[in-house]
Amino acid sequence: MTVQLNSFTFGGNYPIDKFVIDSAPNNVLNLLTLTRKDGAKLISSNYSPKEIMIRGRIAGTSQADLETNIDTFKKSVMV
């Protein structure tokens, strides 16, 4: 399986066993309740963080190569 996240492509040194991504995250509304009136006033809205799960392996030909691949993986998925 090959998956691309931003500009990083999983595959090759990063074989994937399982990839789970949920649908769109919930839209969170920040409301101000109005005194003596039914309803509320919308102050702002934002989307909660979207979660993904990636399960696989990180491969390397040597310890230095493996450490480089791990660092590259961390930089690519921490957005």
PEURHU-V205922 format. One record per residue. RES is the residue in one letter. D_LAST is the distance of its C-alpha to the last C-alpha in Angstrom with 2 decimals. Layout:
BEGIN
RES | D_LAST
RES | D_LAST
END
This chain:
BEGIN
M | 21.86
T | 19.38
V | 16.02
Q | 13.64
L | 9.93
N | 9.06
S | 11.43
F | 11.43
T | 14.55
F | 15.47
G | 19.19
G | 21.59
N | 20.34
Y | 17.95
P | 20.41
I | 19.27
D | 21.72
K | 20.06
F | 17.17
V | 17.13
I | 15.33
D | 16.99
S | 18.27
A | 17.07
P | 16.15
N | 18.99
N | 19.79
V | 20.73
L | 23.72
N | 24.82
L | 28.59
L | 31.51
T | 34.66
L | 37.70
T | 40.79
R | 43.82
K | 42.19
D | 40.60
G | 36.99
A | 34.20
K | 32.51
L | 28.90
I | 27.01
S | 23.45
S | 21.22
N | 17.53
Y | 15.62
S | 14.57
P | 11.18
K | 11.31
E | 11.62
I | 12.00
M | 14.15
I | 14.52
R | 17.75
G | 19.20
R | 20.12
I | 19.04
A | 22.13
G | 23.54
T | 27.02
S | 27.35
Q | 25.84
A | 24.37
D | 22.94
L | 21.48
E | 19.86
T | 18.40
N | 17.08
I | 15.54
D | 13.83
T | 12.62
F | 11.33
K | 9.44
K | 7.86
S | 7.11
V | 5.77
M | 3.80
V | 0.00
END
